[in-house]
Amino acid sequence: MAEQEEPLLNSGDTVEVVAGEYKGKKAKVISAYTNSISVELEMKDEDGSKPRTVLKHSEYKTAGN
């Protein structure tokens, strides 16, 4: 089984969600893992907090600088 080479991400990098509940939203990387990343979305919930979630590498793309 060949492993896919994913771009290296650092804490604070911005990504765009391309699949799932938050598709089309931008998020900042909290931490990168082997098969996923944890992110904090730039949008705010009704209570003023920013949602956090974990994304598989296929569920986001890096935001162009």
C-alpha positions, 0 to 999 in steps of 0.5 A: 500500500503506497502512502500519499505524500502530503504537504507539511503543515505548521501550527497557524497555517491556513487551509480551506475545507473541501469536504464535510460539514464545513465545506468552503470554510477557512480554518487555521491548523492547530496540529498536524498528524500522520493521517489528519490535522486538527483545525480551528475554523475562522467562523464563530458559533452563536455563543462566540466560540470558534468550532474545532474539528479534525480533518483527514488529508483528503478533506482540505487543501492548503490556502494559497499565499 
